[in-house]
Amino acid sequence: MSAQLNYNIRNQELEIVLAGDFIHNKTPHADLLSAIHNVKNITFNAASLKSWDSSLVVILFELAKTAQSQDVKIDWSGLPANLQEMISLALTSSATPPTREVQKQDFFTTLGEDTLNNYHSLKQGLSFIRSAMNSFARLLGGKAIMRKIDFLFALEGCGYKAIGIVSVVSFMVGLILAYVGSIQLKNFGAQIYVASLVAIGMTRIMGAIMAGIVMAGRTGAAYAATIGTMQVNEEIDALKTMGLSPMDFLVLPRISALILAMPVLTLLSDIMGILGGAVVGIFTLGIPYESYWDYTWDALFLKNFWVGIFHGFVYGWIISICGGYYGINCGRNADSVGIATTKAVVSSIVWMIVITGVLTVILQEFHL
Amino acid sequence: MSTPNIKIAAKNLTVGYGDYILLKEADFEVRQGDIFFVMGSSGCGKSSLLRVLTGLLPPQAGQVLINGEDFAAATPENKQHIMRHCGILYQSGALFSSMTLGENVALPLQQYSDYTPEEIDELVELKLSYVGLGGFKDFYPSEISGGMKKRAGLARAMALDPDILYFDEPSAGLDPVSSKHLDDLIRQINHSLGTTIVIVSHELDSIYSIGTNSIFLDAASKSIIARGNPNELVKNPPNETVYNFLTRGGEKHGK
């Protein structure tokens, strides 16, 4: 039987008659709510009500709220006892929500607050770097509490397990570099210099940058997520209350592992990039095998090689510090871990590019 | 006298992970309107059994019948259909942190009902009012307390007027007053709506206060070693393990 909701008004009393099955009922009730304006009492006749769910309770709940605001009395006794109980539960158990202050700020206040926040973030970041350096100094002095197993575990994660992805990406970059370079060089019949272009490009900077970008996305993100989750699980609080430094215990093994692994990964990236370039040079551009390797060898300056390795070492610091910083300063819910991870990767890459720019200028000044 | 309506039935149910078996060839039934407790010491497989009952973990063997339908063997579509009649409150509330409480409760209504947005709004307000959170619709989970999160989780579990409500450790992390309020709420939902309640818990106060039926899982024998009303079980415990659990090692309990 379908749901029926009828009402009649007599002597300022509204009688609501409910009949049938109120299951997933969509009976409009706006008329009923507006009918309350003219009455003082509301009663119910639910003798023919067979079954009901929330779709009926919600109508009665809305009715009760409207009646309450207009000082209309409701006699619920005509309803089944269990239905009365649910309405009573909805009406009586609500806690008062705290008021939220909505502050409207003018442009200059917002600008000032943002500037101050950025200043405090910068100060916090510099303090973290100083703390990391102190921790590293303690490690060199044999005073830091760092478990060897944590260091080895981190080294495995950012060293041996990263070989595959760094190799593939660097090989492809070497390949692309050779193709792009050949477009212009062949106009001058100078395709042979593709070998020099790839060798210099990869060893001086591209090898380090590619290894850095891969490691920022792979390892930097993992550091922030792991340490951030430890923050959520109160593991960092536990370390602090035990008197152990989270910097020594959590960040230091990761920094040590990455600054050790990054120069090696940069070297690997250099080799794989040169191999990628060779594949294009020898097999696609038709440069003789011996000539290609002669030109490559001639372009491999030790100075460029060391500059690349040094960049890799610096990137290791940047990535591990960014991962550790955002992990340690992560909030305490699931969203915060995602935000910390994103910030760690983005800031690692941005800082890598900024520092590369600064280093390039400095190295040029010193003719390196 | 008519046979009580069986809502959930487990037949020869084996629960475990690979070779690691937690519960072997268990049989039990949950009747309509029961407040059914799954009890047992830590590690006996209570939460894993709940995962099987709610379809998150396939059983190693046996059947789970919900309203007579074999839930474990059902197709994904049928499973979804069966689960629309079930609500689950997880230990932490499991609210989606990026959504307000109102959006959390509205989600199942938007997905599985043909109510208009206005009707959904009214239903959300009603469900939140049931659990004492009327007016908190626009708050985010991060802005409310742990107890409130559980109640909001219950409002979401009740969104589609389920026949069966599952609770995983509802009292965990709550202060005694909040815990009692939640027990009262569970009892009232059960009494007024006739909802069948299945609770995984080892909170003795709740077990004695609202439990009408129960099973006791034993880690050593990987089986059900006691069943029945917890207040009856404490008077006549079938063995020492059940006695020690229900009396907290000898303290007197029960109604």
Interface residues (C-beta under 8 A of the other chain):
Chain A: H24 K26 D53 S54 S55 V57 V58 F61 E62 N82 L83 E85 M86 L89 A90 L91 S93 S94 A95 T96 P97 N333 A334 D335
Chain B: S97 S98 S113 D114 Y115 T116 E119 E122 L123 E125 L126 K127 S129 Y130 V131 G132 L133 G134 G135 F136 F139 P141 S142 D161 L185 Q188 H191 S192 L193 G194
